[in-house]
Amino acid sequence: MLNGKAFLFPGQGAQYPGMGREVYEKYEEARDVYNNANDILGFNISEICFNGKKDELNKTSICQPAILITSIAILSVLKSRGSNGSVTSKIAGGLSLGEYTAYVYAGAISFEDAVRLVHMRGKFMQDACEQNPGGMVAVLRLNDSEVEEICEQSRHLGCASIANYNSPEQVAVSGELKALDNIVKEVKARGGRAVALKVSGGFHSSLMSPAKSKLEVEIKKTKILKSNVPIIANANGEYVSEPDDIKDILMHQLDNPVLWTQSMQRLIKDGIDTFYEFGPGKVLTGLLQKTDPTKEIRNIETLKSIEELLGQ
């Protein structure tokens, strides 16, 4: 049994213009993270985070490193200024892209390698979207088995599968557009609700296979160490810490569903009762409240939340 807290890191979709600006302006540690990232990428991603237009920040190749960088900037302040183990956790996890941030926190992947890797990951995913057009739909008010059945019935029209098990009340489906149209009709016919997501393609499905092939090459070249704490992996809801397992899980993650609900339920079953979400937005906080509202869930992003955790 695990006891205590888990650190969680958000994925694509959590970004918004202005994220991280206050932390950057107040804390030298955060400035160092953003400035380092600018040098690694060869362009001013901090300017895009703080003052960029929404459309630019929402590009897959931009928002993925931007979210990781913002999460690590917040964490760097806390790790530098915290005391008495206030900013340590025996386990961590992240939603899709956020899993890479978790490996940085756990010392398995260097910040420099992670920034490069997720920037390329975003490019590869965008290329795959153009090569295999598709989209995503959030489905509410139906159980997982009903949505899985609807996907199965729609596959004669193209790729259709659950991409994200987000909470007991919500899944996201990826697929080709004709198949998604059919899924929306079937969901509504069964009394469910379907909401088209503003994404550029069908993430975490077979439509991402071209991106997976390219990403595998980059992951195999990346130095990955044993993680200091176990990470709950998206692709199987199990704990990983060994370098080969981490590489395998990251390669498997891209074109397979994110088992977020199952991962959070596993942590809760194993005794985690406090969750900290480090990074922009409150997506994970919201999903966890739907999964188990009895747990303590804290989003750490604003200056106030950072200073509260530091005891200032």
SEZAKOL-431111 format. One line per 2 residues: number of its first residue (from 1); their letters; for each residue x, y, z of N, C-alpha, C, O. Coordinates in steps of 0.001 Angstrom, whole numbers, plus 500000, padded with zeros to 6 digits. Example, Ala and Ser with C-alpha at 12.3 -4.5 7.8 and 13.67 -1.06 7.14 Angstrom:
BEGIN
1> as> 513190,494310,507800,512300,495500,507800,513200,496700,507800,514236,496681,508465 | 512850,497750,507080,513670,498940,507140,512900,500030,507870,513409,501138,508039
This chain:
BEGIN
1> ml> 500840,498790,500000,500000,500000,500000,500873,501257,500000,501879,501340,500705 | 500461,502216,499199,501112,503518,499196,500371,504431,500165,499169,504271,500381
3> ng> 501066,505358,500730,500426,506324,501610,500863,507720,501212,502018,507939,500846 | 499923,508674,501285,500298,510049,501048,499824,510592,499736,498672,510400,499347
5> ka> 500745,511292,499029,500329,512083,497880,500950,511608,496578,501969,510918,496557 | 500295,512004,495491,500807,511755,494144,500893,513085,493415,500028,513946,493574
7> fl> 501943,513250,492613,502097,514433,491770,501595,514096,490369,501937,513055,489808 | 500776,514993,489812,500205,514790,488483,500510,515985,487590,500634,517118,488056
9> fp> 500629,515703,486284,500999,516752,485324,500056,516725,484127,499796,515660,483567 | 499539,517895,483729,498514,517963,482681,499052,517704,481279,500255,517763,481024
11> gq> 498119,517418,480386,498449,517153,478990,497902,518220,478070,497436,519268,478518 | 497963,517945,476781,497519,518894,475765,496056,519269,475988,495222,518417,476294
13> ga> 495765,520543,475832,494426,521054,476086,494375,521939,477314,493434,522712,477492 | 495398,521827,478172,495437,522649,479393,495999,524042,479126,495890,524927,479974
15> qy> 496591,524241,477966,497286,525500,477679,496321,526679,477528,495163,526508,477147 | 496824,527875,477834,496086,529110,477591,497094,530259,477525,498120,530208,478203
17> pg> 496822,531292,476725,497740,532429,476630,497922,533099,477992,496951,533366,478700 | 499165,533363,478341,499478,533989,479613,499914,533015,480686,500319,533427,481773
19> mg> 499836,531723,480392,500185,530740,481420,501665,530868,481790,502533,531001,480927 | 501918,530824,483082,503281,530875,483581,503880,532251,483752,504959,532387,484329
21> re> 503196,533286,483256,503807,534627,483266,504105,535126,484682,505194,535635,484947 | 503141,534980,485583,503330,535478,486952,504490,534777,487658,505272,535407,488370
23> vy> 504587,533476,487453,505655,532704,488090,507003,533119,487509,507988,533246,488236 | 507039,533326,486204,508264,533768,485522,508721,535120,486065,509903,535324,486338
25> ek> 507769,536035,486216,508115,537391,486640,508598,537445,488088,509419,538295,488435 | 508101,536556,488926,508438,536628,490352,509650,535782,490732,510421,536173,491608
27> ye> 509829,534632,490089,510828,533678,490576,511949,533429,489565,511709,533094,488405 | 513161,533601,490040,514338,533383,489189,514392,531944,488699,514763,531694,487552
29> ea> 514027,530993,489556,514076,529586,489160,513199,529320,487934,513584,528562,487043 | 512029,529943,487893,511136,529775,486747,511717,530429,485502,511618,529881,484404
31> rd> 512322,531601,485674,512940,532276,484524,514037,531402,483920,514173,531315,482700 | 514804,530768,484773,515874,529894,484288,515321,528755,483441,515903,528395,482418
33> vy> 514192,528188,483870,513579,527079,483119,513126,527554,481739,513431,526914,480733 | 512411,528656,481688,511922,529164,480402,513069,529587,479488,513045,529297,478292
35> nn> 514067,530266,480036,515194,530717,479214,515990,529537,478679,516451,529557,477538 | 516150,528514,479501,516818,527297,479059,516040,526649,477922,516626,526197,476939
37> an> 514719,526607,478060,513871,526016,477012,513969,526797,475707,513984,526204,474628 | 514037,528123,475798,514205,528943,474587,515475,528550,473845,515484,528444,472619
39> di> 516548,528335,474603,517828,527945,473990,517744,526546,473384,518263,526311,472293 | 517106,525637,474072,516991,524254,473573,516218,524212,472257,516615,523522,471318
41> lg> 515113,524954,472198,514236,524899,471025,514698,525810,469894,514362,525583,468731 | 515462,526833,470233,515917,527752,469191,514890,528801,468821,515037,529475,467801
43> fn> 513856,528951,469626,512891,530038,469433,512316,530410,470803,512502,529683,471779 | 511629,531528,470865,511191,532092,472141,509827,531527,472538,508789,532151,472314
45> is> 509853,530351,473122,508577,529735,473515,507971,530439,474724,506754,530408,474911 | 508803,531072,475545,508253,531811,476684,507373,532962,476207,506328,533230,476800
47> ei> 507786,533639,475147,506997,534739,474598,505654,534224,474081,504632,534896,474228 | 505654,533032,473475,504404,532442,472991,503497,532102,474172,502287,532324,474110
49> cf> 504073,531566,475243,503285,531231,476435,502652,532470,477054,501476,532463,477417 | 503435,533526,477172,502982,534698,477913,502141,535654,477076,501165,536224,477565
51> ng> 502524,535826,475810,501900,536874,474990,501447,536410,473614,500961,537214,472819 | 501601,535118,473323,501245,534624,472002,499747,534554,471783,498963,534592,472731
53> kk> 499362,534451,470517,497948,534304,470196,497516,532862,470458,498324,531935,470394 | 496255,532697,470748,495709,531389,471109,495966,530360,470015,496343,529225,470305
55> de> 495763,530755,468751,495942,529813,467646,497378,529309,467555,497621,528147,467231 | 498326,530200,467845,499736,529803,467793,500064,528850,468932,500729,527834,468728
57> ln> 499596,529181,470134,499865,528338,471296,499196,526973,471163,499709,525982,471683 | 498065,526912,470477,497323,525662,470356,497929,524681,469360,497502,523528,469296
59> kt> 498913,525117,468586,499561,524191,467659,500175,523045,468454,500815,523263,469483 | 499977,521834,467974,500411,520655,468728,501902,520682,469037,502317,520288,470126
61> si> 502710,521144,468083,504163,521159,468282,504606,522258,469247,505735,522235,469736 | 503718,523222,469525,504029,524319,470444,503460,524048,471836,504165,524180,472836
63> cq> 502202,523675,471894,501570,523536,473216,502172,522391,474017,502202,522458,475246 | 502652,521339,473354,503203,520221,474119,504462,520622,474904,504498,520408,476115
65> pa> 505489,521190,474270,506620,521654,475087,506230,522786,476025,506773,522885,477125 | 505287,523654,475608,504896,524800,476441,504299,524337,477769,504610,524901,478818
67> il> 503458,523328,477730,502832,522824,478955,503873,522154,479835,503904,522382,481044 | 504728,521328,479239,505787,520673,480014,506686,521710,480687,507000,521589,481871
69> it> 507090,522710,479944,507982,523746,480469,507315,524498,481627,507950,524759,482648 | 506048,524840,481466,505334,525572,482506,505211,524737,483779,505393,525250,484883
71> si> 504905,523460,483624,504806,522577,484790,506139,522474,485518,506187,522542,486746 | 507222,522309,484760,508546,522174,485368,508999,523490,486001,509687,523482,487022
73> ai> 508616,524618,485403,508968,525920,485979,508332,526082,487363,508983,526532,488306 | 507071,525716,487471,506375,525784,488760,507041,524855,489760,507296,525229,490905
75> ls> 507319,523643,489311,507920,522641,490198,509316,523066,490640,509719,522792,491770 | 510060,523737,489749,511426,524144,490088,511444,525153,491228,512339,525135,492073
77> vl> 510445,526035,491244,510337,527014,492330,510098,526295,493651,510731,526595,494663 | 509183,525353,493620,508818,524633,494837,509957,523761,495344,510202,523682,496548
79> ks> 510654,523107,494416,511762,522238,494830,512909,523056,495401,513586,522611,496328 | 513134,524250,494855,514228,525098,495314,513929,525740,496666,514821,525895,497500
81> rg> 512671,526111,496872,512317,526902,498051,511542,526123,499116,511322,526622,500220 | 511129,524898,498778,510368,524103,499727,511259,523474,500781,512484,523463,500661
83> sn> 510621,522952,501813,511369,522299,502894,510510,521208,503506,509308,521125,503256 | 511150,520372,504314,510453,519331,505056,509669,518375,504153,508611,517873,504533
85> gs> 510201,518134,502960,509554,517182,502070,508240,517656,501494,507463,516845,500991 | 507969,518961,501553,506685,519481,501075,506519,519322,499574,505395,519298,499072
87> vt> 507628,519212,498852,507535,519094,497403,508207,517799,496949,509036,517798,496038 | 507847,516736,497578,508279,515411,497149,507075,514477,497158,506111,514680,497897
89> sk> 507156,513467,496334,506080,512500,496250,506670,511134,495957,507697,511025,495286 | 506027,510100,496454,506512,508742,496228,506023,508159,494909,506420,507060,494524
91> ia> 505156,508900,494218,504623,508418,492946,504150,509607,492121,503784,510646,492671 | 504159,509453,490803,503744,510544,489924,503105,509980,488666,503202,508789,488370
93> gg> 502450,510871,487938,501830,510481,486676,501458,511714,485888,501496,512829,486409 | 501096,511517,484631,500689,512639,483799,499800,512163,482677,499907,511021,482229
95> ls> 498917,513041,482219,497973,512694,481164,498629,512867,479802,498906,513990,479380 | 498880,511749,479112,499461,511761,477763,500792,512512,477774,501775,512002,478310
97> lg> 500844,513712,477193,502042,514547,477246,502571,514678,478671,503783,514663,478886 | 501673,514806,479644,502058,514991,481035,502884,513852,481601,503595,514030,482589
99> ey> 502795,512676,480979,503609,511566,481454,505092,511857,481240,505928,511424,482034 | 505425,512580,480182,506810,512984,479952,507278,513910,481076,508408,513792,481550
101> ta> 506411,514831,481499,506757,515724,482603,507009,514928,483876,507909,515243,484654 | 506202,513894,484075,506383,513051,485257,507749,512382,485250,508377,512252,486301
103> yv> 508216,511959,484089,509535,511322,484008,510652,512329,484261,511708,511965,484779 | 510428,513589,483903,511410,514630,484235,511447,514804,485750,512523,514827,486347
105> ya> 510292,514924,486367,510237,515047,487827,510953,513879,488505,511653,514062,489501 | 510769,512675,487950,511314,511465,488566,512770,511206,488200,513343,510205,488628
107> ga> 513378,512098,487411,514789,511963,487076,515097,510931,486012,516259,510579,485811 | 514066,510434,485321,514290,509414,484291,514703,510029,482959,515482,509437,482212
109> is> 514181,511218,482662,514498,511927,481421,514944,513334,481784,514301,513993,482600 | 516032,513801,481192,516489,515154,481478,515507,516169,480908,514783,515883,479955
111> fe> 515494,517347,481499,514621,518413,481008,514931,518729,479549,514022,518902,478737 | 516215,518802,479223,516615,519131,477853,516090,518100,476868,515533,518460,475831
113> da> 516260,516825,477182,515792,515766,476289,514270,515763,476187,513719,515543,475108 | 513593,516004,477303,512131,515989,477292,511570,517121,476438,510610,516914,475697
115> vr> 512155,518309,476531,511687,519442,475727,511836,519134,474242,510914,519360,473459 | 512993,518622,473863,513216,518264,472450,512242,517170,472014,511655,517231,470934
117> lv> 512086,516175,472879,511282,515014,472524,509814,515383,472325,509201,514951,471349 | 509240,516174,473234,507823,516502,473092,507584,517505,471964,506504,517532,471375
119> hm> 508587,518328,471665,508462,519213,470506,508385,518381,469225,507553,518648,468358 | 509243,517385,469110,509197,516494,467950,507932,515652,467956,507326,515417,466910
121> rg> 507538,515202,469134,506295,514427,469261,505121,515221,468700,504297,514684,467959 | 505048,516494,469053,503985,517346,468548,504039,517505,467040,503006,517472,466371
123> kf> 505238,517678,466501,505386,517781,465041,504941,516499,464356,504220,516536,463359 | 505375,515367,464893,505022,514076,464295,503514,513850,464344,502928,513332,463394
125> mq> 502890,514241,465452,501443,514080,465577,500706,514974,464586,499712,514559,463990 | 501196,516209,464409,500561,517105,463454,500702,516568,462033,499758,516641,461246
127> da> 501866,516032,461701,502063,515420,460376,501107,514259,460172,500545,514094,459089 | 500919,513449,461218,500013,512301,461132,498571,512763,460924,497802,512121,460208
129> ce> 498214,513881,461556,496869,514432,461385,496614,514820,459931,495517,514628,459406 | 497633,515364,459301,497493,515763,457900,497470,514542,456975,496792,514527,455948
131> qn> 498226,513532,457370,498286,512303,456570,497014,511459,456728,496517,510884,455760 | 496501,511394,457955,495306,510599,458261,494277,511495,458950,494199,511499,460178
133> pg> 493485,512253,458189,492543,513194,458800,491545,512503,459728,491053,511410,459451 | 491270,513174,460824,490321,512644,461789,489987,513685,462829,490311,514861,462669
135> gm> 489340,513255,463896,488968,514177,464957,488685,513427,466237,488940,512227,466340 | 488147,514155,467227,487839,513560,468527,486508,514104,469036,486130,515244,468765
137> va> 485822,513261,469772,484532,513620,470360,484531,513174,471816,484884,512034,472117 | 484135,514069,472721,483946,513691,474129,482549,513121,474292,481579,513677,473777
139> vl> 482450,512008,475011,481157,511351,475226,480851,511325,476720,481668,510874,477523 | 479679,511808,477078,479240,511838,478467,477907,511112,478616,477160,510964,477648
141> rl> 477618,510663,479827,476336,510051,480210,476149,508622,479706,475061,508063,479843 | 477177,508028,479131,477127,506619,478774,478292,505911,479446,479331,506527,479685
143> nd> 478136,504616,479759,479248,503902,480370,480246,503441,479309,479960,503474,478112 | 481408,503015,479766,482492,502663,478854,482086,501579,477861,482396,501676,476673
145> se> 481405,500562,478336,481049,499444,477458,480091,499887,476365,480171,499396,475239 | 479183,500813,476678,478274,501334,475651,479040,502080,474570,478764,501920,473382
147> ve> 480009,502899,474987,480792,503664,474005,481662,502717,473171,481791,502897,471960 | 482248,501725,473809,483045,500744,473077,482194,500019,472035,482654,499757,470923
149> ei> 480960,499699,472396,480042,499035,471454,479707,499943,470278,479667,499490,469134 | 479467,501221,470555,479171,502186,469487,480355,502316,468536,480173,502381,467320
151> ce> 481582,502355,469093,482782,502428,468251,482879,501208,467342,483170,501325,466151 | 482632,500036,467922,482695,498797,467144,481691,498829,465995,482003,498397,464886
153> qs> 480509,499329,466252,479459,499392,465235,479749,500444,464163,479142,500422,463092 | 480675,501365,464447,480965,502464,463505,482217,502218,462675,482542,503022,461801
155> rh> 482926,501122,462933,484223,500922,462281,484128,500609,460796,485127,500707,460082 | 482952,500237,460320,482807,500024,458877,482938,501344,458109,483108,501347,456890
157> lg> 482856,502462,458835,482983,503785,458222,484391,504362,458369,484691,505423,457822 | 485252,503660,459109,486621,504137,459308,487080,503903,460731,486361,503310,461536
159> ca> 488274,504368,461038,488841,504223,462377,487902,504825,463417,487405,505938,463244 | 487662,504082,464501,486817,504567,465586,487180,503808,466851,487043,502586,466906
161> si> 487645,504529,467872,488027,503860,469115,488089,504874,470249,488241,506074,470020 | 487968,504367,471487,488133,505243,472642,489603,505630,472746,490489,504776,472727
163> an> 489842,506932,472856,491209,507455,472940,491606,507773,474371,492762,507595,474753 | 490653,508244,475161,490929,508638,476549,489791,508177,477453,488630,508528,477241
165> yn> 490142,507388,478460,489213,507114,479553,489518,508167,480622,490412,507986,481449 | 488758,509273,480591,489114,510428,481406,488593,510362,482838,489307,510705,483781
167> sp> 487355,509924,482995,486727,509785,484309,485575,508817,484146,485223,508474,483017 | 484971,508360,485247,483825,507462,485112,482659,508086,484344,481758,507378,483895
169> eq> 482679,509400,484198,481590,510094,483514,481955,510559,482104,481106,511100,481396 | 483205,510354,481690,483611,510926,480398,484694,510098,479733,485675,509706,480365
171> va> 484501,509835,478436,485565,509284,477601,485679,510161,476364,484757,510909,476037 | 486797,510068,475687,486974,510749,474407,487215,509700,473336,487957,508740,473545
173> vs> 486589,509891,472200,486686,508953,471090,487448,509608,469946,487223,510776,469629 | 488345,508853,469333,489054,509308,468138,488579,508513,466933,488171,507358,467052
175> ge> 488640,509154,465762,488284,508406,464570,488271,509252,463314,488474,510466,463352 | 488027,508585,462206,487824,509297,460948,486460,509970,460975,485566,509546,461708
177> lk> 486304,511019,460175,485162,511909,460336,483820,511232,460091,482857,511510,460806 | 483734,510354,459101,482462,509661,458846,482087,508771,460024,480923,508703,460422
179> al> 483073,508099,460569,482821,507243,461727,482391,508076,462928,481494,507679,463671 | 483030,509231,463120,482673,510093,464246,481255,510633,464112,480534,510745,465103
181> dn> 480856,510965,462891,479481,511432,462667,478482,510371,463122,477470,510682,463749 | 478782,509118,462797,477900,508024,463192,477899,507832,464710,476862,507561,465315
183> iv> 479074,507979,465306,479178,507842,466761,478339,508900,467461,477641,508595,468429 | 478398,510133,466986,477611,511216,467582,476121,510888,467525,475402,511083,468505
185> ke> 475657,510389,466380,474237,510033,466232,473844,508921,467195,472792,508983,467831 | 474699,507898,467298,474396,506762,468165,474424,507156,469642,473603,506693,470433
187> vk> 475366,508005,469996,475447,508467,471382,474168,509205,471767,473596,508953,472827 | 473729,510100,470920,472515,510867,471194,471289,509962,471230,470385,510168,472041
189> ar> 471257,508958,470352,470125,508027,470307,470012,507225,471597,468921,506794,471969 | 471142,507023,472283,471146,506259,473538,471021,507149,474768,471126,506676,475899
191> gg> 470797,508435,474542,470607,509339,475660,471876,509955,476195,471867,510590,477249 | 472965,509772,475479,474231,510357,475893,474450,511729,475284,473617,512226,474527
193> ra> 475566,512327,475618,475925,513638,475077,477261,513527,474377,478194,512931,474916 | 477371,514092,473179,478611,514058,472404,479032,515481,472067,478238,516272,471557
195> va> 480292,515795,472358,480817,517146,472119,482092,517042,471289,483064,516414,471707 | 482083,517661,470112,483276,517660,469268,484391,518450,469947,484163,519552,470445
197> lk> 485597,517882,469965,486738,518542,470593,487525,519335,469552,487634,518935,468393 | 488066,520463,469990,488829,521315,469079,490279,520842,469017,491180,521460,469583
199> vs> 490475,519737,468318,491809,519170,468121,492020,518966,466631,491072,518986,465846 | 493279,518769,466252,493601,518707,464828,493518,517309,464245,493690,517133,463038
201> gg> 493254,516294,465093,493193,514942,464555,492772,513926,465595,492369,514274,466705 | 492875,512662,465216,492440,511572,466079,493576,511031,466932,494173,510009,466594
203> fh> 493877,511705,468031,494981,511308,468905,494687,509977,469602,493531,509602,469793 | 495750,509280,469974,495667,508009,470700,494769,506996,469987,493926,506341,470600
205> ss> 494975,506892,468689,494286,505896,467877,495238,505432,466785,496367,505914,466697 | 494794,504510,465964,495642,504011,464880,495969,505094,463862,496886,504924,463060
207> lm> 495237,506206,463879,495549,507327,462988,496907,507941,463311,497486,508649,462486 | 497413,507669,464510,498706,508201,464931,499868,507246,464640,500998,507516,465048
209> sp> 499613,506153,463951,500676,505177,463669,501876,505773,462946,503007,505412,463274 | 501684,506683,461962,502861,507299,461329,503712,508092,462321,504940,508089,462227
211> ak> 503070,508764,463262,503802,509514,464282,504545,508570,465212,505671,508853,465621 | 503922,507454,465544,504558,506484,466430,505857,505968,465835,506856,505841,466543
213> sk> 505857,505670,464543,507060,505143,463886,508219,506125,463984,509358,505729,464232 | 507924,507412,463788,508967,508436,463866,509416,508646,465317,510605,508808,465591
215> le> 508457,508640,466232,508789,508889,467635,509627,507759,468213,510502,508002,469044 | 509371,506528,467786,510148,505390,468266,511641,505608,468038,512462,505292,468899
217> ve> 511983,506147,466878,513386,506394,466539,514006,507362,467538,515126,507153,468003 | 513268,508427,467867,513781,509451,468787,513856,508935,470219,514811,509238,470935
219> ik> 512875,508170,470637,512880,507627,472001,514043,506664,472192,514695,506670,473236 | 514303,505834,471181,515407,504874,471280,516758,505579,471402,517694,505036,471990
221> kt> 516857,506796,470842,518116,507555,470915,518255,508330,472225,519338,508823,472541 | 517171,508440,472986,517148,509266,474193,517677,508495,475400,517313,507339,475616
223> ki> 518525,509136,476175,519034,508517,477396,517951,508542,478463,517489,509607,478874 | 517556,507366,478898,516532,507247,479932,517096,506446,481096,517648,505362,480905
225> lk> 516956,506982,482293,517469,506358,483517,516327,505734,484308,515155,505975,484020 | 516676,504941,485296,515663,504424,486200,515059,505596,486971,515789,506451,487475
227> sn> 513752,505639,487064,513100,506768,487729,513251,506669,489243,513292,505579,489813 | 513334,507828,489875,513500,507881,491328,512243,507436,492070,512311,506939,493194
229> vp> 511100,507622,491424,509825,507151,491967,509065,506471,490838,509289,506803,489674 | 508176,505535,491141,507408,504894,490075,506430,505868,489434,505908,506776,490081
231> ii> 506199,505653,488153,505243,506453,487389,504085,505554,486981,504298,504443,486495 | 502861,506033,487177,501691,505281,486714,501523,505576,485225,501318,506724,484832
233> an> 501611,504542,484408,501682,504717,482959,500299,504763,482314,499402,503998,482670 | 500151,505676,481361,498883,505857,480640,498429,504588,479915,497248,504242,479924
235> an> 499377,503913,479296,499018,502863,478345,498522,501580,478994,497808,500801,478362 | 498901,501350,480271,498455,500103,480911,497999,500268,482359,497554,499301,482977
237> ge> 498104,501464,482902,497675,501685,484275,498530,500980,485309,498084,500724,486427 | 499775,500663,484929,500708,499975,485826,501868,500906,486168,502071,501924,485507
239> yv> 502621,500554,487198,503768,501355,487604,504994,500963,486792,505260,499779,486587 | 505739,501962,486332,506980,501713,485604,508097,502549,486221,507859,503644,486732
241> se> 509311,502021,486166,510467,502766,486653,511746,502383,485917,512713,503144,485935 | 511773,501211,485266,512969,500759,484564,513068,501407,483183,512051,501590,482514
243> pd> 514288,501758,482748,514455,502471,481477,513816,501786,480275,513143,502451,479487 | 514003,500495,480110,513427,499800,478958,511904,499824,479001,511247,499952,477968
245> di> 511348,499700,480199,509891,499746,480341,509358,501132,480009,508302,501265,479391 | 510089,502160,480419,509676,503531,480120,509682,503772,478616,508740,504351,478075
247> kd> 510731,503335,477946,510788,503496,476491,509633,502786,475808,508985,503348,474925 | 509378,501552,476219,508293,500773,475614,506942,501447,475819,506122,501511,474904
249> il> 506721,501948,477036,505415,502519,477355,505198,503832,476599,504078,504119,476177 | 506248,504626,476425,506108,505882,475688,505874,505640,474202,505155,506401,473555
251> mh> 506468,504603,473666,506230,504261,472259,504818,503710,472071,504167,503979,471062 | 504356,502943,473045,503037,502321,472971,501930,503353,473196,500813,503191,472705
253> ql> 502250,504410,473940,501245,505379,474362,500581,506116,473208,499386,506405,473264 | 501337,506420,472172,500892,507394,471173,499673,506939,470375,498809,507758,470061
255> dn> 499586,505655,470043,498459,505199,469231,497553,504224,469985,496849,503414,469381 | 497586,504320,471323,496722,503505,472165,495986,504396,473164,496432,505511,473433
257> pv> 494879,503928,473711,494095,504784,474607,494807,505128,475902,495613,504351,476414 | 494498,506299,476417,495002,506756,477707,494067,506225,478796,492893,506592,478848
259> lw> 494588,505375,479648,493782,504767,480711,493851,505619,481980,494323,505163,483022 | 493379,506850,481878,493505,507777,483000,492589,507389,484161,493019,507375,485315
261> tq> 491344,507080,483861,490423,506669,484928,490979,505473,485680,491014,505459,486910 | 491413,504472,484930,491939,503255,485535,493195,503540,486354,493405,502948,487413
263> sm> 494030,504456,485851,495260,504812,486568,494954,505496,487889,495566,505183,488911 | 494009,506429,487875,493651,507132,489104,492972,506189,490100,493209,506274,491305
265> qr> 492139,505303,489595,491495,504329,490481,492533,503391,491097,492391,502970,492245 | 493572,503067,490334,494643,502228,490871,495375,502950,492007,495655,502351,493046
267> li> 495682,504227,491809,496361,504995,492854,495508,505080,494113,496008,504918,495226 | 494230,505332,493927,493324,505436,495075,493229,504092,495797,493263,504040,497026
269> kd> 493111,503019,495038,493048,501677,495620,494310,501373,496421,494255,500702,497451 | 495457,501878,495934,496740,501612,496582,497046,502569,497731,498123,502505,498323
271> gi> 496107,503449,498045,496237,504246,499252,496569,505712,499085,496765,506408,500082 | 496641,506209,497852,496896,507639,497661,495626,508415,497993,494551,508111,497476
273> dt> 495759,509427,498866,494577,510193,499248,494710,511696,498989,493773,512457,499228 | 495880,512117,498501,496110,513535,498203,496789,513652,496846,497771,512964,496570
275> fy> 496258,514526,496006,496785,514695,494650,497124,516167,494408,496347,517063,494738 | 498304,516392,493824,498735,517732,493442,498896,517775,491925,499643,516987,491344
277> ef> 498191,518699,491299,498320,518904,489860,499202,520129,489627,498827,521246,489986 | 500379,519919,489023,501314,521005,488753,501230,521397,487280,501549,520600,486398
279> gp> 500798,522638,487023,500775,523087,485647,499552,523907,485320,498728,524182,486193 | 499427,524303,484058,498325,525182,483647,496973,524488,483711,496862,523284,483481
281> gk> 495948,525272,484028,494592,524768,484026,494280,523856,485200,495116,523619,486073 | 493048,523351,485195,492591,522466,486267,491906,521230,485690,490955,520708,486271
283> vl> 492398,520772,484546,491771,519636,483874,491817,518390,484748,490794,517740,484963 | 492994,518058,485249,493149,516840,486038,492412,516944,487365,491853,515960,487851
285> tg> 492411,518133,487949,491664,518362,489182,490186,518068,488969,489549,517413,489795 | 489643,518557,487852,488236,518325,487537,487925,516856,487313,486908,516358,487795
287> ll> 488788,516160,486590,488565,514740,486324,488632,513917,487605,487847,512988,487795 | 489573,514261,488481,489704,513533,489741,488508,513750,490657,488089,512836,491367
289> qk> 487965,514950,490640,486790,515222,491468,485604,514373,491029,484754,514006,491841 | 485557,514064,489723,484499,513190,489219,484796,511721,489517,483882,510905,489635
291> td> 486072,511399,489637,486465,510016,489912,486273,509677,491381,485748,508613,491708 | 486696,510574,492272,486538,510352,493716,486578,511694,494440,487656,512169,494798
293> pt> 485420,512308,494660,485371,513643,495292,485790,513653,496754,485917,514725,497346 | 486009,512484,497351,486415,512442,498765,487901,512711,498949,488341,512968,500070
295> ke> 488682,512659,497880,490126,512846,498000,490498,514326,497988,489778,515159,497439 | 491636,514633,498606,492143,516004,498571,492856,516223,497248,493780,515488,496898
297> ir> 492420,517237,496521,492966,517499,495189,493334,518976,495116,492480,519839,495320 | 494606,519274,494826,495061,520655,494781,495735,520952,493453,496605,520209,492996
299> ni> 495315,522057,492841,495967,522536,491624,497019,523572,492014,496710,524546,492701 | 498254,523363,491578,499353,524275,491915,499804,524988,490654,500503,524419,489816
301> et> 499393,526244,490532,499742,527026,489347,499893,528501,489655,500850,529135,489210 | 498956,529055,490416,498977,530486,490713,500021,530797,491784,500483,529908,492499
303> lk> 500381,532074,491879,501318,532488,492930,500754,532153,494305,501490,531731,495197 | 499453,532341,494474,498828,532048,495768,498970,530577,496130,499316,530246,497264
305> si> 498704,529684,495166,498780,528250,495459,500220,527823,495715,500468,526951,496548 | 501169,528430,495008,502585,528121,495228,503021,528563,496621,503686,527818,497341
307> ee> 502635,529798,496993,503036,530341,498289,502364,529598,499437,502955,529451,500507 | 501142,529129,499229,500473,528326,500257,501233,527017,500496,501403,526582,501635
309> ll> 501685,526401,499400,502411,525142,499533,503773,525376,500180,504279,524509,500893 | 504361,526532,499939,505652,526857,500551,505491,527338,501991,506472,527480,502721
311> gq> 504255,527584,502388,504012,528044,503753,504338,529500,503969,504622,529916,505092 | 504299,530280,502903,504649,531701,503019,503424,532523,503444,503519,533741,503595
